[in-house]
Amino acid sequence: MTTDTKPALTLYLAAPNGFCAGVDRAIKIVEMAIEKWGAPIYVRHEIVHNKFVVDGLRDKGAVFVEELDECPDDRPVIFSAHGVAKSVPAEAGRREMVYVDATCPLVSKVHIEAERHHDNGLQMVMIGHAGHPETIGTMGQLPEGEVILVETAEDVATLEPRDPTQLAYITQTTLSVDDTAGIVAALRERFPSIIGPHKEDICYATTNRQHAVKAVAPKVQALLVIGAPNSSNSRRLVEVAQANGCDYSMLVQRASEIDWRSLEGVAAVGLTAGASAPQVLVDEVINAFRDRYNVTLEMVESAQENIEFKVPRVLREKQAS
């Protein structure tokens, strides 16, 4: 098809999109560990929620496991960017394993916050998704029963804390900003003395990507989010687009998953990528649109990101010969 005969389409690219600093750091940690110690390197849980990234690291020599008991004692193990319960590094230490914690520093900040409140005698309420690795890791920072999980504003009505006047709340870092605000409002109404974080727990990358989608959604008839089905922040972007007037909002892992028939007759499409989706997949989708349409690419930028997190010192030090 020549350019002239292709239908015209405006592709609005939401920015920022794709990798955040925590994901970038976690991937670097695995790559540098393989370089330092050789393959195989074991990784407990997917380092980040993206099949393309995980497959690429597997090809380089990473072995992904769900639990520590699947790892041998004599090979290094890395904990994923989502964070782990305290029992995991404790067990690795007991087995005298070499381990590197790739927990995102913004998730670690929430862990520290939870401990500080616990030390002050407060019971924690965690706003998060049951079963998500980050939620499991954060709740696992404190003894059993010290963290109560709520997923919706409705859950707040049935909370039975030990002492309603001795509460603090924390949140998973990848939630919907708007949904979380509703849950926080419900908590404050029912427990007026509840203590919240000094600064919002939802991370800068999640917030920025949601703001960018809000700016794009009213301009388009369809919006695609590049991300994995088990990526919380990616799924929230689909919901944010739908809540802001773009009914057709779909999660795709890569270009091959796009349902082109459902886009027939559409003249404006939005595109973004979750925080664990690499740039190469964004480019792949843009090129797939260019193959089928006469594309005008417009960037809608709502923030600029220049945050970088250092990798742990153990990986920056030379291996003793």
Residue pairs with C-beta under 8 A, 6 or more apart in sequence:
1 292
3 294
4 294
6 292
6 293
6 294
7 267
7 292
7 293
7 294
8 267
8 293
8 294
8 296
9 266
9 267
9 268
9 269
9 289
9 293
9 294
9 295
9 296
10 267
10 268
10 269
10 295
10 296
10 298
11 269
11 270
11 271
11 286
11 289
11 293
11 295
11 296
11 297
11 298
12 216
12 219
12 220
12 268
12 269
12 270
12 271
12 298
12 299
12 300
13 270
13 271
13 272
13 282
13 286
13 297
13 298
13 299
13 300
14 209
14 212
14 213
14 215
14 216
14 270
14 271
14 272
14 300
14 302
15 212
15 299
15 300
15 301
15 302
16 205
16 208
16 209
16 212
16 301
16 302
16 303
16 304
16 305
17 209
17 212
17 226
17 271
17 272
17 273
17 277
17 282
18 226
18 273
18 274
18 275
18 277
18 278
18 279
18 282
19 275
19 276
19 277
19 278
19 279
20 203
20 204
20 205
20 275
20 276
20 305
20 307
21 205
21 305
21 307
21 308
21 309
22 81
22 104
22 105
22 106
22 107
22 203
22 205
22 275
22 309
23 48
23 81
23 104
23 275
23 276
24 308
24 309
25 81
25 102
25 104
25 105
25 308
25 309
25 310
25 311
26 47
26 48
26 80
26 81
26 102
26 104
27 47
27 48
27 53
27 57
28 311
29 47
29 78
29 100
29 102
29 311
29 312
29 315
30 41
30 43
30 47
30 57
30 60
30 62
30 78
30 102
31 57
31 60
32 311
32 315
33 41
33 76
33 78
33 100
33 315
34 41
34 60
34 61
34 62
36 315
36 319
37 75
37 76
37 98
37 319
38 61
39 60
39 61
39 62
40 61
40 62
40 63
40 75
41 61
41 62
41 63
41 75
41 76
41 77
41 78
42 62
42 63
42 64
42 65
42 70
42 71
42 72
42 75
42 76
42 77
42 78
43 57
43 62
43 63
43 64
43 65
43 77
43 78
43 80
44 65
44 66
44 67
44 68
44 71
44 77
44 78
44 79
44 80
44 84
44 88
45 64
45 65
45 66
45 79
45 80
45 82
45 84
45 133
46 54
46 64
46 80
46 230
47 53
47 54
47 57
47 62
47 64
47 78
47 80
47 81
47 102
48 54
48 80
48 81
48 276
49 227
49 228
49 230
49 231
49 232
49 234
49 274
49 276
50 227
50 228
50 231
50 274
50 276
50 277
50 278
51 228
51 253
52 253
52 254
52 277
52 278
52 280
52 281
53 276
53 278
54 62
54 64
58 64
62 78
65 71
68 77
68 88
68 91
68 92
68 95
71 77
71 97
73 95
73 96
73 97
75 98
76 97
76 98
76 99
76 100
77 92
77 97
77 98
77 99
77 100
78 99
78 100
78 101
78 102
79 88
79 89
79 99
79 100
79 101
79 102
79 103
80 102
80 103
80 133
81 102
81 103
81 104
81 107
82 103
82 104
82 107
82 132
82 133
82 134
82 137
83 103
83 104
83 107
83 108
83 111
83 133
83 134
83 137
83 138
84 101
84 103
84 133
84 137
84 140
85 136
85 137
85 139
85 140
85 141
86 140
86 141
87 140
88 140
89 99
89 101
92 99
93 99
100 312
100 314
100 315
101 312
103 111
103 137
104 173
104 203
104 309
105 309
106 173
106 203
106 204
107 134
107 137
107 138
107 173
109 201
110 138
110 170
110 171
110 173
110 197
110 201
111 137
111 138
111 141
113 170
113 197
113 201
114 124
114 126
114 138
114 141
114 142
114 147
114 170
115 141
115 142
117 124
117 168
117 170
117 195
118 124
118 142
118 146
121 166
122 166
122 167
122 168
122 195
123 146
123 147
123 148
123 161
123 162
123 163
123 166
123 167
123 168
124 142
124 146
124 147
124 148
124 167
124 168
124 169
124 170
125 147
125 148
125 149
125 150
125 159
125 161
125 167
125 168
125 169
125 170
125 187
125 194
126 135
126 138
126 139
126 147
126 148
126 149
126 150
126 169
126 170
126 171
126 172
127 150
127 151
127 169
127 170
127 171
127 172
127 175
127 180
127 183
127 184
128 134
128 135
128 138
128 149
128 151
128 171
128 172
128 175
129 135
129 151
129 172
129 175
129 232
130 149
130 151
132 172
132 232
134 172
134 173
134 174
134 232
135 149
135 172
138 147
138 170
138 172
139 147
139 149
141 147
148 159
148 161
150 156
150 159
150 183
150 187
152 183
153 182
153 183
153 185
153 186
155 183
156 183
156 186
156 187
156 190
157 186
157 190
159 190
161 167
161 191
164 190
164 191
164 193
165 191
165 193
167 191
167 193
167 194
167 195
168 194
168 195
168 196
169 184
169 187
169 194
169 195
169 196
169 197
170 197
170 201
171 180
171 197
171 200
171 201
171 202
172 201
172 202
172 232
173 201
173 202
173 203
173 206
174 202
174 203
174 206
174 232
174 233
174 236
174 275
175 202
175 206
175 232
175 236
176 210
176 236
176 239
176 240
177 202
177 206
177 207
177 210
178 210
178 240
178 243
179 239
180 202
184 196
187 194
188 194
200 207
204 305
204 307
205 233
205 275
205 305
206 233
206 236
206 275
208 302
208 303
208 305
209 233
209 237
209 272
209 274
209 275
210 236
210 237
210 240
211 302
211 303
212 272
212 300
212 301
212 302
212 303
213 223
213 225
213 237
213 240
213 241
213 244
213 270
213 272
214 240
214 244
214 302
215 300
215 302
216 223
216 241
216 246
216 270
216 272
216 300
217 223
217 240
217 241
217 244
217 245
217 246
217 249
217 270
218 244
218 245
218 246
219 268
219 270
219 300
220 246
220 268
220 269
220 270
221 246
221 248
221 266
221 267
221 268
221 269
222 246
222 248
222 249
222 250
222 262
222 263
222 266
222 269
222 270
223 238
223 241
223 246
223 248
223 249
223 250
223 269
223 270
223 271
223 272
224 249
224 250
224 251
224 252
224 258
224 269
224 270
224 271
224 272
224 285
225 234
225 237
225 238
225 241
225 249
225 250
225 251
225 252
225 272
225 273
225 274
226 234
226 252
226 253
226 254
226 271
226 272
226 273
226 274
226 277
226 281
226 282
226 285
227 233
227 234
227 235
227 237
227 251
227 253
227 273
227 274
227 276
227 277
228 234
228 253
228 274
228 276
228 277
229 235
229 251
229 253
231 274
231 275
231 276
231 277
233 274
233 275
233 276
234 251
234 273
234 274
234 275
234 276
234 277
235 251
237 272
237 274
238 249
238 250
238 251
239 249
241 249
241 270
242 249
246 270
248 262
250 259
252 258
252 285
253 281
254 281
254 284
254 285
255 281
255 284
255 285
255 287
255 288
258 285
258 288
260 292
263 269
269 289
271 282
271 285
271 286
273 281
273 282
286 295
286 297
289 295
310 316
